[in-house]
Amino acid sequence: MLGSALLFSVLGLLIKILGPEYRLWDIAVYRLLGGAFVLWAIFGWQQNLFKPAYPKLMLIRGITGTAAFLCLVTAIRSIPFSTAMALFYAFPAFAAILSPLLFGERISFYEVVCLLVALIGVGVLFDLQIEGSRFGLAMGVLAAVLAGLTVALIKKLRDTNGSVIIYFYLCLVGSVVCLGPYLAAPRLPNNLRDWLIVAGILVTSIVAQLLMNHGFKYCKSWEGGLFMTSELIFAALLGIFLLYEKASHRFWIGAALILISAVAFQLQHRDNGTIKPRVS
């Protein structure tokens, strides 16, 4: 999960330096359609990627994941970035609510406290201020709800499906949704630098998503979401060291709260003997 969070932060950095002339639909098609082709080319001969267990649930996961991405981008463009991201990273809380209701996952009071500490850390890190249009705020909350539902579905699907096929279906569904708007005004990279960045977006998104899907084999849906909040810390550190951005005191306090919640959770599970080495 931490490796996935690190790579997702690198993905965000690559999207940032690619430039504003590339639209949402351009980046989505590069990532999703390209991902579908790469996964099929590498893994298609080993397994039938078009015959998953629980295909309807897989389709729903693809729809919710794509919708969460589009809602998040809509929120970012409608309200302050910090507000949109703080709202979105409430998704572990929604996963903690939806997973017990839909799939019977259990969550203890101690785990709820760890989760709340992490969410407070996210709010502090972004200096959360509820401002902007109501539509944008609604899109930010909806993105979090859909992301929480998505990770709950991934956890359930991971019991009977591999990491590759879960991401392959997201790529298929997302490509269907995004291809039409992309073809209305398609844009291809026009120099070597942009081609290399697009290649980096494709590779980091594939590896990050596969690591995340694989991680859900060993942890609860909301627990995985809690660890994924470390993406915020990695992204901020990349901004500090590579883009020479300044780190405020809010960053250090928020990052500390996120790390404390994750460490406290791990220590509690070790004390209970619930984390055991696995042999593949």
C-alpha positions as CSV (number, residue, x, y, z in Angstrom):
1,M,0.0,0.0,0.0
2,L,2.8,2.4,0.8
3,G,4.6,1.6,-2.5
4,S,1.3,2.2,-4.3
5,A,0.8,5.6,-2.5
6,L,4.4,6.6,-3.5
7,L,3.8,5.7,-7.1
8,F,0.5,7.5,-7.2
9,S,2.2,10.6,-5.9
10,V,4.8,10.3,-8.7
11,L,1.9,9.9,-11.1
12,G,0.4,13.2,-9.9
13,L,3.8,14.9,-10.3
14,L,4.0,13.7,-13.9
15,I,0.5,14.9,-14.7
16,K,1.4,18.3,-13.2
17,I,4.5,18.8,-15.3
18,L,2.8,17.5,-18.5
19,G,1.1,20.9,-18.8
20,P,-2.4,22.4,-18.8
21,E,-2.8,22.0,-22.6
22,Y,-3.5,18.3,-22.0
23,R,-7.2,17.9,-21.0
24,L,-8.7,15.5,-18.5
25,W,-9.9,13.3,-21.3
26,D,-6.4,13.1,-22.8
27,I,-4.8,12.0,-19.6
28,A,-7.6,9.5,-18.9
29,V,-7.2,7.9,-22.3
30,Y,-3.4,7.7,-22.1
31,R,-3.7,6.0,-18.7
32,L,-6.8,3.8,-19.1
33,L,-6.8,2.8,-22.8
34,G,-3.0,2.5,-22.7
35,G,-3.3,0.4,-19.5
36,A,-5.8,-2.0,-21.1
37,F,-3.5,-2.6,-24.1
38,V,-0.4,-3.1,-21.9
39,L,-2.1,-5.5,-19.5
40,W,-3.6,-7.5,-22.3
41,A,-0.2,-7.7,-24.1
42,I,1.6,-8.8,-21.0
43,F,-0.9,-11.0,-19.2
44,G,-3.5,-11.9,-21.8
45,W,-1.8,-15.1,-22.8
46,Q,-1.7,-16.3,-19.2
47,Q,-5.3,-15.7,-18.2
48,N,-8.6,-14.8,-19.8
49,L,-9.0,-11.2,-18.8
50,F,-12.5,-11.1,-20.2
51,K,-13.9,-13.8,-17.9
52,P,-13.7,-12.5,-14.3
53,A,-15.4,-14.0,-11.3
54,Y,-18.5,-11.8,-10.5
55,P,-18.5,-9.9,-13.7
56,K,-21.4,-7.6,-12.7
57,L,-19.6,-6.6,-9.5
58,M,-16.4,-6.0,-11.6
59,L,-18.4,-3.8,-14.0
60,I,-19.8,-1.8,-11.0
61,R,-16.2,-1.4,-9.7
62,G,-15.1,0.0,-13.0
63,I,-18.0,2.5,-13.1
64,T,-17.5,3.7,-9.5
65,G,-13.8,4.1,-10.0
66,T,-14.2,6.1,-13.2
67,A,-16.9,8.2,-11.7
68,A,-14.8,9.0,-8.6
69,F,-12.0,10.2,-10.8
70,L,-14.2,12.4,-12.9
71,C,-16.0,13.8,-9.8
72,L,-12.6,14.6,-8.2
73,V,-11.4,16.5,-11.2
74,T,-14.7,18.4,-11.4
75,A,-14.3,19.3,-7.8
76,I,-10.7,20.5,-8.2
77,R,-11.8,22.8,-11.1
78,S,-14.8,24.2,-9.1
79,I,-13.4,24.8,-5.6
80,P,-10.0,25.4,-4.0
81,F,-7.6,22.5,-4.5
82,S,-7.0,22.1,-0.7
83,T,-10.7,21.8,0.0
84,A,-11.2,19.3,-2.9
85,M,-8.4,17.0,-1.8
86,A,-9.3,17.2,1.9
87,L,-12.9,16.2,1.1
88,F,-11.7,13.4,-1.3
89,Y,-9.3,11.9,1.3
90,A,-12.3,11.3,3.6
91,F,-12.9,8.2,1.4
92,P,-11.4,5.7,4.1
93,A,-14.2,6.8,6.4
94,F,-16.8,6.0,3.7
95,A,-15.1,2.7,3.1
96,A,-15.4,2.0,6.9
97,I,-19.1,2.7,6.7
98,L,-19.9,0.9,3.5
99,S,-17.8,-2.2,3.9
100,P,-19.6,-3.4,7.1
101,L,-23.0,-2.6,5.5
102,L,-22.3,-4.3,2.2
103,F,-19.8,-7.1,2.9
104,G,-19.7,-7.5,6.7
105,E,-16.2,-6.2,7.4
106,R,-15.7,-5.5,11.1
107,I,-14.2,-2.4,12.6
108,S,-13.3,-1.8,16.2
109,F,-13.5,1.4,18.3
110,Y,-9.7,1.6,18.3
111,E,-9.6,1.4,14.5
112,V,-12.2,4.1,14.3
113,V,-10.0,6.4,16.5
114,C,-7.0,5.7,14.2
115,L,-9.0,6.5,11.2
116,L,-10.3,9.8,12.7
117,V,-6.7,10.8,13.6
118,A,-5.7,10.3,10.0
119,L,-8.6,12.3,8.7
120,I,-7.8,15.2,11.1
121,G,-4.2,15.0,9.8
122,V,-5.5,15.4,6.2
123,G,-7.6,18.4,7.2
124,V,-4.6,20.0,9.0
125,L,-2.2,19.3,6.1
126,F,-4.5,21.0,3.6
127,D,-5.7,23.7,6.1
128,L,-9.3,22.7,5.3
129,Q,-11.6,25.6,4.6
130,I,-15.1,24.8,3.4
131,E,-15.4,27.4,0.6
132,G,-16.4,27.4,-3.0
133,S,-19.5,26.5,-5.0
134,R,-22.0,24.1,-3.5
135,F,-21.7,22.1,-6.7
136,G,-18.0,21.8,-6.3
137,L,-18.3,20.8,-2.7
138,A,-21.0,18.2,-3.6
139,M,-18.6,16.8,-6.3
140,G,-15.8,16.5,-3.7
141,V,-18.0,14.6,-1.2
142,L,-19.4,12.4,-4.0
143,A,-15.9,11.6,-5.2
144,A,-15.0,10.5,-1.6
145,V,-18.2,8.3,-1.3
146,L,-17.5,6.7,-4.7
147,A,-13.8,6.1,-3.9
148,G,-14.9,4.5,-0.5
149,L,-17.3,2.3,-2.4
150,T,-14.6,1.4,-5.0
151,V,-12.1,0.3,-2.4
152,A,-14.8,-1.8,-0.7
153,L,-15.5,-3.5,-4.0
154,I,-11.9,-4.1,-4.7
155,K,-11.5,-5.8,-1.3
156,K,-14.4,-8.0,-2.1
157,L,-13.3,-8.8,-5.7
158,R,-9.8,-9.5,-4.5
159,D,-11.1,-12.7,-2.7
160,T,-11.8,-14.3,-6.1
161,N,-9.9,-12.2,-8.7
162,G,-6.3,-11.3,-9.3
163,S,-4.9,-7.8,-9.2
164,V,-4.5,-7.6,-13.0
165,I,-8.0,-8.4,-14.0
166,I,-9.5,-5.9,-11.5
167,Y,-7.4,-3.1,-13.0
168,F,-8.0,-4.3,-16.5
169,Y,-11.8,-3.9,-16.1
170,L,-11.3,-0.4,-14.7
171,C,-9.3,0.4,-17.9
172,L,-12.0,-1.0,-20.1
173,V,-14.9,0.8,-18.5
174,G,-12.9,4.0,-18.1
175,S,-11.9,3.9,-21.8
176,V,-15.5,3.5,-22.9
177,V,-16.5,6.5,-20.8
178,C,-13.6,8.8,-21.8
179,L,-13.0,7.8,-25.4
180,G,-15.9,9.8,-26.9
181,P,-14.9,13.2,-25.3
182,Y,-11.3,12.5,-26.2
183,L,-12.0,11.8,-29.9
184,A,-13.9,15.1,-30.1
185,A,-10.6,16.9,-29.9
186,P,-7.8,14.3,-29.7
187,R,-4.3,15.4,-28.6
188,L,-1.1,13.4,-29.0
189,P,2.3,14.3,-27.5
190,N,4.3,16.3,-30.1
191,N,7.8,16.0,-28.7
192,L,10.1,13.5,-27.0
193,R,9.7,15.1,-23.6
194,D,5.9,14.8,-23.6
195,W,6.1,11.2,-24.9
196,L,8.4,10.2,-22.0
197,I,6.1,11.8,-19.5
198,V,3.0,10.0,-21.0
199,A,5.0,6.8,-20.8
200,G,5.8,7.5,-17.2
201,I,2.1,8.2,-16.5
202,L,1.2,4.8,-18.0
203,V,3.9,2.8,-16.2
204,T,3.4,4.4,-12.8
205,S,-0.4,4.2,-12.9
206,I,-0.3,0.4,-13.8
207,V,2.2,-0.5,-11.2
208,A,0.6,1.7,-8.5
209,Q,-2.9,0.2,-9.2
210,L,-1.6,-3.4,-9.2
211,L,0.2,-2.9,-5.9
212,M,-2.9,-1.4,-4.4
213,N,-5.1,-4.2,-5.6
214,H,-2.6,-6.8,-4.3
215,G,-2.5,-5.0,-1.0
216,F,-6.2,-5.5,-0.4
217,K,-5.6,-9.3,-0.2
218,Y,-4.0,-8.6,3.2
219,C,-6.0,-5.7,4.7
220,K,-9.5,-4.4,5.1
221,S,-10.8,-1.9,2.6
222,W,-10.8,1.1,4.9
223,E,-7.4,0.1,6.4
224,G,-5.9,0.1,2.9
225,G,-7.5,3.6,2.4
226,L,-5.8,4.8,5.6
227,F,-2.4,3.7,4.3
228,M,-3.2,5.3,0.9
229,T,-3.5,8.7,2.7
230,S,0.3,8.6,2.8
231,E,0.2,9.6,-0.8
232,L,-0.4,13.2,0.4
233,I,2.9,13.1,2.4
234,F,4.8,11.6,-0.6
235,A,3.3,14.2,-3.0
236,A,4.2,17.1,-0.6
237,L,7.8,15.8,-0.3
238,L,8.2,15.5,-4.0
239,G,7.0,19.0,-4.3
240,I,9.5,20.2,-1.7
241,F,12.5,18.4,-3.2
242,L,11.8,18.5,-6.9
243,L,9.6,21.6,-7.4
244,Y,11.2,23.6,-4.6
245,E,7.8,24.2,-2.9
246,K,7.8,25.4,0.7
247,A,6.5,23.2,3.5
248,S,4.4,25.0,6.1
249,H,4.0,24.0,9.7
250,R,0.6,22.5,8.7
251,F,2.3,20.0,6.5
252,W,4.5,18.7,9.4
253,I,1.6,18.5,11.8
254,G,-0.7,16.9,9.4
255,A,1.9,14.4,8.2
256,A,2.7,13.5,11.8
257,L,-0.9,12.8,12.6
258,I,-1.3,10.6,9.5
259,L,1.9,8.6,10.4
260,I,0.9,8.3,14.0
261,S,-2.5,6.8,13.1
262,A,-0.9,4.3,10.8
263,V,1.8,3.3,13.3
264,A,-0.7,3.0,16.1
265,F,-2.9,0.8,14.0
266,Q,0.0,-1.5,13.1
267,L,1.2,-1.7,16.7
268,Q,-2.3,-2.6,17.9
269,H,-2.6,-5.4,15.3
270,R,0.8,-6.8,16.2
271,D,-0.1,-6.8,19.8
272,N,-3.3,-8.7,18.9
273,G,-1.3,-11.2,16.8
274,T,-3.4,-10.4,13.7
275,I,-0.5,-9.6,11.5
276,K,1.3,-12.8,10.6
277,P,4.0,-13.5,8.0
278,R,2.6,-15.1,4.8
279,V,4.3,-17.6,2.5
280,S,3.5,-17.2,-1.2
